[in-house]
């Protein structure tokens, strides 16, 4: 790609409101970025670049933009695109042989659109830069509209023009379906007649911007709230009505409440297996309302009594006009007292054989961080410890890979989060297994002096897999014991600050020092090898089968 063409690309993005672009090593892009008002983040690996764009998108709600300039780069970015697709994250991926290369089975060429078709909402083909202006705006619109997701813009110079790729109800240009008034009226009747209602909120509640309305409705109507992992932050964790996360590693109170409720109001959720457990035993006594922007999610896993295809915020706006909250409060007072008592009295599952427990580390991070800190996690035990022990108060402050469960997501996504808002505290919680999958991006955090505080739980295992092998396969451990570098010294080698802690007192000192340091800071915490995440609902069991400890 010539300098003038790159400038044209950047100009088109700027014109359409893009503020930041992520990519990997490409000199043409880096040179042009110096003469553009666009902020340009150059990561060391394409997967990291896509995860960074994803982290930016989750924090801001705006589409993240990433440029991948070779076929190998696109292949490296597939994991990031799939992660974004699974969690409904808006991305615009600009890809193709952007350098001056022939496109007839040349070096580093493959069928980009064919490979990415199942994990994109829409694909645009651009054969020359004169077409770009007409493509960027609709790409950004499609990525962020309806149920968000990745959109691909593929440059195919010298190739035969091809029509845009468009698939199914989740793909292509979507318009937000309008919630049917009759359905809202019926939902209001269901809620007013319920004695044991529960609000189950997911990532869709955050994506739609429904958090404020949701909080107002739940508090006024006095309805207990549970969330999926992706819904954490939509409702304040400290509120007495919040029972916690639902599902395999959800709280005792949340699982019991959903199992015994007579009405489950599900908003922006997809009923994954980690949430429902055994489908036939999921909330067996309840009528079910399911509100989702994507019609394909309705009745896909859980059969519901009242399906509503629509935006969560629009639904709650309509519901507010229909329900009589005084009547609901009268009906639910006994129920609310019952389930909130479970939250207060059931043990917090803190038994630990560690001198330093991971739960304690998470609560210390919570203690020293500000109320609007952004917490990014990798995938594994540390992810669940964070979900259950950090007090989230705002939407878009927990950034994590839910649907795909992508190890290596945390650090590059934290870079994107820091790019989204450099004034916020950014905490990246990882494990010794996950962190090693994209640790090369330490140098990116150092280069840009990003305020990322990285907490690594080092237990010498792929902990979540090891826990399953211990609990459900009679400790037949296989391929879960791992080795790691000294992360504190590795930080120093990359030019960051790093310290190690093995006791609570050391942990307190290290965390305090980390938040006093302006740039990236790596904290390594030694925890016992066989520390488990509790509670846990065994696979293929009902939500009432909660195990509190080993």
N, C-alpha and C positions, 0 to 999 in steps of 0.2 A: 504494500500500500504506500502510495506517495504521501509526502507530508501534506500536500494540499488536500488530499482525500481524507486523511485523518482529521485535519482541521475542519473539513466539511462535516464529518461524523460528529465531532465534538460540538460543532455549532448547532447541528440538528438536535442533539440531546439538550444543550443549554436552552434552546428556543422552547423546548417542551418541558422545562422546569426541572430537569435532572440536575442534581447538585454534586453528585459524587459517582465515580466510576471505579470499578475494581477490575484488575487484570493480573496477569503474571508477567514474566520477562519479555518485553517487546519494546525495543528502543524507539521505534517510530511513535508509539503511543506516549512513551515517557517524554520524548522531546516536545511533542505537541501540547502535552499537559502543562508544560511550563509556560505556555503562551495562552492558556485558557483559564477562565474563571472556575471551570470544573475542578473539584478536588479529585486527585487521582491516587489510588492506593495500589501499589505494586507488590503483590505477594509472591512467594517463592514457588508456589505450586498451584495449578489450575483448580484442583479440588478446594484448596484454601481460599482461592479467589471467589468461587461460587458460594462457599459457606459464608464468607465475609459479606457478600451482597445479600445473602439470606438474613444474616444477623442485622444488617442495616434495615432491611425491609420489615422485620418483626418489631424493631424498636419504633420505627417511624410510621408504619402502615403504608408507606409509599413503595412502589416497585424498586427493587435493587437492580442495578445495571452492571453486567459483567461482560467483558470482551475476551473471547477465546480465539486465538489466531491460527491454530493449526488443528488438523484432525486429531492428532495425539492429545492436544490440549483439550479438545471437546471430550474425548474419551476419558481423560482424567477428571473432567468436570461432571461426568454423568452421575456420580454419587451425590454431589451437591444438588443437582437438578432433581433427582429422585427424592431427596430429603425435602426439598421445597414443595414438590408436588404432593407428597404424603401429608404435609402439614398445612397445605393451602397458603403458601407464601408467594406473594407476587414478585416475579423476576422477569427481566428482559435479558435474554442471552444473545449476544451478537457474536456470530461464529462463522467460520469458513476460511478459505485460503486468502486471507487479506493481503498477503504479500504478492509480489509480481510472480505468480506461478501459473503454469498451465494446469488445466483441470481435467486432463485426459489420463486418468490413472497415474497421476504424477506422485512424487514423493509426498508423504504425509497427507494423503487424501482418502476419504471413505464416505459412505452414505450417511451424512450427519442427520438429516431429517428422518431417514428410515430408522436409525437407532434411537432417536429421541422422541419419536412419535408417541409412544405410550406414556411419556412423562411430561408432555407439554399440552397446553390448552390450544395452541395455534402456532402455525409456522408460516412465516413470510419469506419468500425468495426475492432477493434483490440482485439484479444482474449488473447494475451500475449505480454510481453514487447519485445520479440525477433522480433516482427513484426513492432515495432514502427519506427525503423530507415527508413524502406521503405515507411512509411506513411507521416511523417512530411513534407518532402520536397514537395511532390505533393499537400499536403493540403495547404501549404503556397502559392504555385504557382497558384492553382485554385482560392484561395481567392482573389489574387491580379490581375489575368488576365482577359481580356475581360471586362465585366461589373463586378466590384468587388462586393463581398458580403461574408456572413458568410459561413464557412465550419465547419462541425462537425466531430470530432474524438471521437467515443464512445468506451470505454473499456467495453467489455462484457466477463469477466472471467467466465469460466465454462459454457458458453453458446454455443449453436450451431452456427457455423460460418455462417454468412450471407453475401451476396454480397453487394457491395457499392450501396447506393441509388443514383439514377441519374434521374433528371427530365428536360424536356423541353429545349428551346434554351437559357434560362438565367442560367440554372443549369449545373453542370458537368464541365468537362475540356474544356475550350474554347480556340480557337486560334483567334487572332485578325484578323478580315476579312480585306482584302486589298481593299482600295478604288479603284473603277473602274475609269480608266483614262477618259473614255468617259463622265462619270458623272461630273468629275471635269471640263472638257472642257465646258460642257453644263452650269454648275454653273457659270463659268466665263462669258459666254455670257449673262446669266440672269443679272448678276451684272453690266456688262458694259452697258447694255441697260436700266437699271433702272434709274428713276429720283428721286425716294423717297425711297431708301433702308434703312433698319434697321437691325443691327446685334442683335440677341437675344441669349444670352449666359446663359448656365446653369451649373450645377455641373459637367457635363461631361467634360467641358472645363478645369476645375481645375484638375480633376482626371487624364486626359490625359497629363497634363503638357503643355497645349497649350497657357498659358497666354501670354508669351512673343511674340509668333508669332501672336496671336490675336491682341495684342496691336499694333504691328508693322503694320499689315495689315489695321486695322481701322484708324490709324493715317495717313498712307500714302494715303489711298483711300478716307479719309474724310467721313467715314460712321458712323452715330450715333449708339450708343450702349445702349441697355437695358439689364437687367439681371433678372433672377429668384432669389429668396432668396438664393438658393444654389450656384448660380453663382457669388455672391458678392465677390469681391476681385480679380477676374480674370482680371478685367480692373480697372484702378485707378479711384476712385470716384471723385477725384478733376479734372480729365481731362474734358475740356469743352464738348467733344463729348459724355461723359457718362450722360445719361438722368435719370438714377436711376433704381430702381426696378420696374418691371412690375406687374400688377395684382391688387388684391383686396385692398392691402395697399401700392400699388406702387405709384410713383409720377405722378402728372398731366402730365408732359412732356412725360414720358415713355408711359403712356397709350394712350395719344393722338397721339403720333408718330406712334405707332403700329396700331392704328385704321385707320390712314390715309395713311400709307405707301403703295408703289406699289410692294415692294419686301421685304419679311421677311426671313432673313437667320438665321435659328435656329440651334444652335450648342450645343449638349449635354443637351437637355431639354426633359421633358416628358409631357409638356402641362397639368399640374394639373389644377383642377377646380379653385384653388385660383389664378392661372395665367390667365386663358382664360376667366373666367366669362361665359356668355352665349355663348356656342360653335358656334351657327349659326351666331353670331354677331362678332366673333373674327377676327380681321384684314380682313374685308370683301373685300377690294379692292386689295389685294396683291396676287402676286404669292408667293409660299412658297417653300423654300428649307429646308429640315430637315436632319441633319447629326447626327447619333447616332450609338454607338457601338452595341446596342441591337436591332435586327431587329423587336422584338416584340413591340417596342415603335413606330415604323414607321406606320403612318395612324391609330393608335389605337384610338386617340381622335380627332385630327385635320387632315383632308385630305390635302395632300401636292402635289405640282406639280413635285417636284424633290426629291425623297427619296434617301438618300445615307447612306448605312450601312457601317460604318467604324469608325476609330479612329479620333477624332477631330484634333489632332496634325498632323496626316498624311494628312488629308484633307487640312488643312491650308498650309502645306508644298507644296502640289501639286498645290493648288490655286495660291500661290505666283508666281509660274513659268508660270501661264497661263494668269493672268489678266494684263491689262495696267492701272495702278493706275491713270495716268494723265487723261485718258479718263473718268474714274469714277469721279474724282474731278470736271471736267468740268460740268458733268451732275448733280451733287448733290449740287453745291454751294448754290443755292437758298434754297433748302430743309434744308440743314444744318443750315443756318442762321435762318430759320423759327423755327425749333424745339429747337435749343439751346437758342433762345430768350424766348421760353416758360419756359425753366429751370431758366433763369435769372429773369423773370418778374412775374411769378405766385407766389402768397404768399406761404411761407414755412409752413403754417398750424400751426402757433405757438400760436394761441389764447389759453389762459389758464386761468382758475380761481384759479389756485394754487399759493400760495405764493412761492412755489418751484415746478417748472414744471419738469416732467420726461425728456422732451426734453433737458432742460437746464442741467440736471444731466449728460445725455449721452454726450453732447458736452463738459462738464467739464472733464469727463473721457478721452475723446479724446484729450483735451488740455494738460492734465498732463501726459498722457501715451506716450511712444515712438512710432515711426513710424512702428515698427514691432511687437508691442504687439499683443498677441493672445486674442481675445474676444470670450468667450463662453457664450451662453445664454440658459435660460430655454425657455418655450413656453408660449406665451400670449402677452399682450400689450407691455410689455417691450422688447420683441423680435422685434416687428415692429418698436418701437421707436429707438432701436439700429440700425436696418437695414437702417433707413432713416436719422439718425443723426450722426452716427459715420463715420469718413472718412477712409474707408478701402483702403489700397494702394497695398496690396500683396495678392496672393492666399494663402489659408489655414490659414488665420488669423481670419475668422469668423467660429466658430464651433457651429452648432445649429441643432436641430432636425427639419427636414422639412417635410418629407413624413408622418411620424406617429404623429408628434406633441406631443412629449413625455414630459409631465411635470415631474420634478424631474431629468431631464437629466443634467442640468447645472453643479452642483457642482462636481459630480463624473467625468464627462467629462473634467472638468477643471483640476482635479487631473491627469488624463491621459495626458492632454496637458502639464502640468508641468513636468511630467515624461519624455515626449518626448524631451523637451528642457528646462532644469532648468535655463538657462541664460535669457530666455525671460520673459517679464512682462505678467502675466496671469490675465485677468479680467473676472470675472463671473458676468453677469447681470441676476438678477432673480426677481421674484415677490413674494409677501407674500404667495400666494397659492402654486406655484411651489416649492419654497425653502423648504417648510415643508415636501415634499414628500421624500427627501433623506438627510435631515439635519444631520443625524447621521454621515455622512462622514466629518463633521467639524473636528472630532477627528482624522481622517486620515490625513487631511491637517496639523493639528497641530503636529501629531506624526512625519511626515516627514519634517516639517517646510517648506512647499511649499509656494512660493511667490504668493499666490492667493489673489486678491483683490475682495471681494464679495460685489456687490452693489444690495441691495434689495429695490425695489419700493413697498412701503407699502401703498395700498389704501383701504384695508379692504374688498376687493372683489376678486372674480375670474373675473378679469377686462374685458377680451375679451368677455366672455359669457355675462356679465352684459351689455356691450356695444351693443351687438346684441339684447338683450332683451329690451334695451332702444329704439334703433333706428328702430327695425323691429317688435317688439311685444308690442308696446305701454306701455313701462316701467312695464310690468308684471314680476317683478323680482321673480325668483324662484331658491332657492338653490345656490345663488351666494355670499351672505354675509358671510364672514368668520371671525374668530378670530385668533389672532396670539400671540405668546409670545413677550416679549421685546427682539428683536434680538440682540441688543447690549449687554444686560446682559447674553443672552444665549451664546454669543461668549465667554464672560468671564468665564462662567461655563465650557466650553470646553477647556479653556486654550488659547483662541485666543484673539485678541484685537478687541473691537467693539465700535462704536460710532454712535450716532443718529443725523440726521440733519433735520430741518424743514424750513430753509430759505436758500436763495442762498449763503449768506455769510458763514453760518455754513457748507453748502455743500462744498464750496471751501476749507475751512479749513480742513474738514474731508478727502476729496480726496487727498489733498496735504500731510496730515499726513500718509495716507494709503500707498502712493507710497514711502514714506521715511522709511517705516517699512519693514524689510526683510521677515518676515513670513506672515501667513494668517491674513487678516484684514477684518472685517465685517462692512459694512456701511449700515445703515438703513435710507432711505429717505422717509419722510412723504409727500405724494402727495394727492391731493384732491380725494375724493371717485369716483366722476363721470367724471374723466379725460378720454377723448376718443382719439383714434388713428385716425388721418386724414392725408392724404385723405383716402376715402374708396369708393370702387365700390360695391354697394349693391349686394347681392347674386343673381345669375341668370340674371344679367344685362350685357350689353356690356361694353367693356373697356372705351368707350367714356362717360359713365354715372358716372363721378367722382364727389363725394361730397367732397367739400373742408373744410366745417365746419358745425357745427350743425345748 
